[in-house]
Amino acid sequence: MAETRPAAAATSRPIWDGLFDTDADGPYIIGGRCEACGGMALATRSICPHCHVASPMAAAKIGRRGTLYSATIVHQGPEGFAAPYRIGYVDIEGAVRVFAHIDGGPAGPALGAPVSLRIQTLRTKPTGPAEIGPFYVAAPKSAGGKP
């Protein structure tokens, strides 16, 4: 299994500009909510993928928590990705399913388990800054034993 990657270094850049941000509550993915139908999407769009209304979507903070839908281990990846590593789909609020890196270490989440978002180094290259992005880990349990 892949080990958890270290937290993002100071000399890093997003793997995809405009994909995520951080506020007082921690990291989140930037989603879009249609003002006509309320449908959610990854990123803001000029046309809603649900109702097809041609109106800009309002930015929404999504993806802080979710449920691991499926996952697999990549044993031979592209340059800069430390194989093996785990990737998969996470169902997040608003019925949006995202593809992301998943903790593959001994504390990594099982399928169907609650997960929480971190922003971590995903790719390092021989030249240039490291690339950071969404990385889901098993959600911490609350004092009552529930995630």
N, C-alpha and C positions, 0 to 999 in steps of 0.2 A: 504494500500500500504506500501511497505517496505521503510524505510528511507535510504538515501544515507549513505553508510558506511564511516567511517573516513579514512583519508589517511593512507597509510602504516606506521607502526611503525618502529623504528630502529631495533627492535628485530623481524624481519620477514624473511621469505624465500619464493622463488617463489613456486607457487602451482604446476608448471611443469617446471623443469629445461630446459633452452634453449628456452623457449617460447617467451620471450620478452626481450627488453633492452631499454635504453634511450640514446639519444644524445642531442646535442644543440637544436634540434627542438622538443624535448619531447619524450614521450614513443612511441614505435613501436613494432609490432609483427614480429618475425623472420620468413620470408617466404623463399621459394626457387623458383628460375626461371630456367627453362630448357634452356640450351644453344643451344639445337637442334631445339626446336619448339617455345620457348618463353613462354610456359605454366607456370602458377603460382601454388604453392601449399603451404599449411601450413607446415612450417619447411622445411629444406633441406632433400632431399632423394637421395638414390643411383640409383633409377629408376624413371623416369618421369611418373606420373600417367596419363598423356595425350597421349604421343606418345610412351611410354614404352621403350625409349632408356636407356640403362644401362650406365649412365654417371652421376657423381655427379652434383647436381643442385647448382647453385651459390646462396649464401645468398642474400636476398633482404629485405629491410625495408618496411613493409606493415602495413596496419591496423590503421593508424593514424586517418583516417576519413572513413566514410561509410554511409550506409542507413539501417535503421532498417527494416528487412524483416518480422520477426514475433517475438512474445514474449508471455510469459505466466507467471503467478505467481505461485510459489511453496509455499504451505502452511505448509507442513511438510517435512523438508529436513533431510539430514544426520547430524550426530553429528558435531557441530562446525559451522554450517551455521545458521545464525539468520533468522528464518522464520517469516513472509513471505518475500520472495525475488523474484526478477524478473530475468528471463533468456530468451534468445532468440537467433535468428540468425541475423547476420549483414553481408550485402554484402559490401565487401571492394574492393579496387582497384585490378585490375587483374582478376576479375570475381571469386574471392575466397569468399566463404561464411563461416563465423566462428560462433561457438557457444560460447556465453559469458554471463556474468552477465550484466544486463541493469539497469539503474537508474529507480526505481519504485516509486519515490517520486512525489510530485505535479509538479515538473519541468521536469519529465522524458519524453523521446521522444515518440511520437506517431508512429504507424506503417507508414512506408514510409518516415519518417523524417530523416534529416541528423544527424549523431552522430559523436562524437569524443572520442578518447581513453584516458582513465586514467588508472593508475595502483593503485589499492586500496586493502585493506584488504578484502578477500573473506571468510576466515575461521579462527576461533579462536578455540583453543583446551585447555582443562584444563591444559595440560602440553606441553611444547615445544613452538616454535615460531609460531606466526600468519602466515598464508599463504596468499600471495598477488598474484594478477593476473589481467587480462584484465577486465575492467569495462567501459562500454560505457554510455555516457551521451548525452543529447541534445547538438548539435553543437552550439557554440556561434554565434550570428548574427554579421555580419561585420557592419561597419559604414553605408553602403548603405542598410542595412536591410536584406541582404542575408547571409546565413550561409557560 
